[in-house]
Amino acid sequence: QLARLAAKCMRPARIVDAGAGTGRYAIAAARRWPQAEVIAIEKDPELARAVEITAAVARVRVRVVCADYTEIQLPRIDGVTAFIGNPPYVRHHNIGGKGKAWYASTMERLGLPGNQLAGLHIYFFLKSFLLAQTGDVGSFITSAEWFDNGYGADMRGLFGRMGGDHLIRANPTEQIFADALTTSVIAEWTVGSNPSVQFSDLVGQQVQPRF
């Protein structure tokens, strides 16, 4: 994931790990781009503290923000922001009314459907799009169920709007999410671009084009 982002943007000015969890992406990014501002955003206080400790042990600069990713704000900067992460796999049943209302109203403002059956990972794409400026890039690994189900129309429309350019399907035998049996996909985008979406399969460590 980080190698592919490097191909898109060799020197990002800022890297945002959305829903950082243990911080493995943020720490890897800080090692790869030591000149960049790396921000790890994690809602769980214990996990956020763990990221701080791990980054200190690794001797890399990571700014940890303990907050709900959908509620944060970021200042505009000169240079490219790269959004990376493995957003939490949370189904709509476990998303509160406030979150669903934000999602529905924001999607409506964008002229997109806002189905309240959408999982939390779709919210993370939406928030990243709202935070981004032209030229910013992103790469998330999420459940692939938005390819073909009803609420997926939200995400398919949003992905095109945000400059989605590449979808890489993970090996179906790999369980990316410990608590969910679901096919996963790496979704990549470049804000402001309008490309045709490429589809690939991830076989081992290699990306194999499908078309």
C-alpha positions as CSV (number, residue, x, y, z in Angstrom):
1,Q,0.0,0.0,0.0
2,L,2.7,2.5,1.0
3,A,4.8,1.6,-2.1
4,R,1.9,2.3,-4.4
5,L,1.3,5.7,-2.7
6,A,5.0,6.5,-3.2
7,A,4.5,5.9,-6.9
8,K,1.6,8.4,-6.9
9,C,3.2,11.0,-4.6
10,M,6.9,10.7,-3.8
11,R,7.0,13.4,-1.1
12,P,3.7,13.9,0.6
13,A,3.6,16.8,3.0
14,R,1.2,15.2,5.4
15,I,0.0,11.6,6.0
16,V,-3.3,10.9,7.8
17,D,-3.9,7.4,9.2
18,A,-7.6,7.2,9.6
19,G,-8.7,5.0,12.4
20,A,-5.1,4.1,13.3
21,G,-5.7,1.2,15.6
22,T,-2.3,-0.1,16.6
23,G,-0.6,2.6,14.4
24,R,1.2,0.2,12.1
25,Y,0.4,2.2,9.0
26,A,1.3,5.5,10.6
27,I,4.6,4.2,11.9
28,A,5.5,2.6,8.5
29,A,4.6,5.9,6.8
30,A,6.8,7.9,9.2
31,R,9.7,5.6,8.4
32,R,9.1,5.9,4.7
33,W,8.6,9.7,4.6
34,P,10.4,11.2,7.7
35,Q,10.0,14.7,6.3
36,A,6.2,14.5,6.3
37,E,3.8,15.3,9.1
38,V,2.2,12.0,10.1
39,I,-1.1,12.1,12.0
40,A,-2.6,9.0,13.5
41,I,-6.3,9.4,14.4
42,E,-7.8,6.9,16.8
43,K,-11.0,7.1,18.8
44,D,-10.1,4.6,21.5
45,P,-7.9,6.2,24.2
46,E,-6.0,3.0,25.0
47,L,-5.1,2.4,21.4
48,A,-4.2,6.0,20.9
49,R,-1.8,5.9,23.9
50,A,-0.4,2.6,22.5
51,V,0.4,4.3,19.2
52,E,2.3,7.1,21.0
53,I,4.4,4.5,22.9
54,T,5.1,2.4,19.8
55,A,6.1,5.5,17.8
56,A,8.4,6.6,20.6
57,V,10.0,3.2,20.8
58,A,10.4,3.2,17.0
59,R,11.9,6.7,17.2
60,V,9.6,8.2,14.5
61,R,7.5,11.3,14.6
62,V,3.8,10.6,14.7
63,R,1.2,13.0,16.1
64,V,-1.6,11.1,17.7
65,V,-5.1,12.6,17.8
66,C,-7.6,10.8,20.0
67,A,-10.9,11.6,18.3
68,D,-13.7,10.4,16.1
69,Y,-12.4,10.6,12.6
70,T,-15.7,11.8,11.2
71,E,-15.6,14.8,13.5
72,I,-12.0,16.1,13.0
73,Q,-10.9,19.1,11.1
74,L,-7.5,19.6,9.3
75,P,-6.0,22.9,8.2
76,R,-5.2,23.4,4.6
77,I,-1.6,23.0,3.7
78,D,0.8,23.5,0.8
79,G,1.6,20.1,-0.6
80,V,-0.1,16.7,-0.9
81,T,-1.9,14.9,1.9
82,A,-2.0,11.1,1.7
83,F,-4.9,9.4,3.5
84,I,-4.2,5.8,4.5
85,G,-5.8,3.2,6.7
86,N,-7.8,0.2,7.4
87,P,-11.1,1.8,8.6
88,P,-12.9,-0.2,11.3
89,Y,-15.4,-2.8,10.1
90,V,-18.5,-1.6,11.9
91,R,-22.0,-2.5,10.5
92,H,-24.8,0.0,10.4
93,H,-26.5,-1.7,13.4
94,N,-23.7,-0.4,15.7
95,I,-23.6,3.2,14.4
96,G,-25.6,5.7,16.4
97,G,-28.3,8.1,15.2
98,K,-26.0,11.1,15.3
99,G,-23.5,9.4,13.0
100,K,-26.2,8.2,10.6
101,A,-27.8,11.7,10.4
102,W,-24.4,13.3,9.6
103,Y,-23.8,10.7,6.9
104,A,-27.2,11.1,5.3
105,S,-27.2,14.9,5.3
106,T,-23.6,15.2,4.0
107,M,-24.3,12.7,1.2
108,E,-27.4,14.7,0.3
109,R,-25.4,17.9,0.1
110,L,-23.1,16.1,-2.4
111,G,-26.1,15.0,-4.4
112,L,-25.4,11.3,-3.6
113,P,-27.7,8.7,-2.0
114,G,-27.2,8.3,1.7
115,N,-28.5,4.8,2.6
116,Q,-28.4,4.3,6.3
117,L,-27.4,0.7,5.9
118,A,-23.9,1.8,5.0
119,G,-21.1,0.6,7.2
120,L,-18.6,2.8,9.0
121,H,-15.9,2.4,6.4
122,I,-18.0,4.3,3.9
123,Y,-18.1,7.2,6.4
124,F,-14.3,7.2,6.5
125,F,-14.2,7.6,2.7
126,L,-16.7,10.4,2.9
127,K,-14.8,12.3,5.6
128,S,-11.5,11.9,3.7
129,F,-13.1,13.4,0.7
130,L,-14.4,16.4,2.7
131,L,-10.9,16.9,4.2
132,A,-9.0,16.6,1.0
133,Q,-8.0,19.2,-1.6
134,T,-7.2,18.7,-5.3
135,G,-4.1,16.5,-5.7
136,D,-4.4,14.6,-2.4
137,V,-4.2,10.9,-2.6
138,G,-5.6,8.0,-0.6
139,S,-5.5,4.2,-0.1
140,F,-7.9,2.3,2.2
141,I,-8.3,-1.4,2.7
142,T,-12.0,-2.2,3.5
143,S,-14.7,-4.8,3.0
144,A,-15.5,-5.2,-0.6
145,E,-19.3,-5.7,-0.1
146,W,-20.0,-2.2,-1.4
147,F,-19.3,-3.5,-4.9
148,D,-22.6,-5.2,-5.3
149,N,-25.1,-4.6,-2.5
150,G,-27.8,-1.9,-2.2
151,Y,-26.0,0.6,0.0
152,G,-23.0,0.2,-2.2
153,A,-24.5,2.7,-4.6
154,D,-23.5,5.3,-2.1
155,M,-19.9,4.3,-2.2
156,R,-19.7,3.7,-5.9
157,G,-20.9,7.2,-6.6
158,L,-18.6,8.7,-3.9
159,F,-15.6,6.8,-5.2
160,G,-16.1,8.3,-8.6
161,R,-16.6,11.7,-7.2
162,M,-13.4,11.6,-5.1
163,G,-11.2,10.5,-8.0
164,G,-11.2,6.7,-7.4
165,D,-8.7,5.2,-9.8
166,H,-7.7,1.7,-8.7
167,L,-9.4,-1.2,-6.9
168,I,-7.3,-4.1,-5.8
169,R,-9.1,-7.2,-4.6
170,A,-7.3,-9.1,-1.8
171,N,-7.0,-12.8,-1.9
172,P,-10.5,-14.1,-0.8
173,T,-8.8,-16.7,1.5
174,E,-7.1,-13.9,3.5
175,Q,-9.1,-12.8,6.5
176,I,-8.2,-9.1,6.7
177,F,-10.7,-8.3,9.5
178,A,-10.3,-10.6,12.6
179,D,-14.0,-10.4,13.4
180,A,-15.6,-10.6,10.0
181,L,-15.5,-13.1,7.1
182,T,-15.6,-10.8,4.1
183,T,-13.7,-10.2,0.9
184,S,-11.5,-7.2,1.1
185,V,-10.4,-4.5,-1.4
186,I,-7.7,-1.9,-1.5
187,A,-9.3,1.3,-2.9
188,E,-7.0,4.1,-4.2
189,W,-7.9,7.6,-5.3
190,T,-6.4,10.9,-6.4
191,V,-8.6,13.9,-5.7
192,G,-9.5,16.0,-8.7
193,S,-8.7,13.3,-11.3
194,N,-11.3,11.7,-13.5
195,P,-9.7,8.4,-14.6
196,S,-11.2,5.1,-15.6
197,V,-11.1,2.7,-12.6
198,Q,-8.5,-0.1,-12.9
199,F,-9.3,-3.5,-11.4
200,S,-6.5,-5.8,-10.1
201,D,-6.0,-8.8,-7.9
202,L,-3.5,-8.9,-5.1
203,V,-1.6,-12.2,-5.4
204,G,1.0,-12.6,-2.6
205,Q,2.8,-9.2,-2.7
206,Q,2.2,-8.6,-6.4
207,V,-0.7,-6.7,-8.0
208,Q,-2.0,-8.6,-11.0
209,P,-4.1,-6.6,-13.5
210,R,-7.5,-8.2,-14.3
211,F,-8.3,-6.1,-17.4
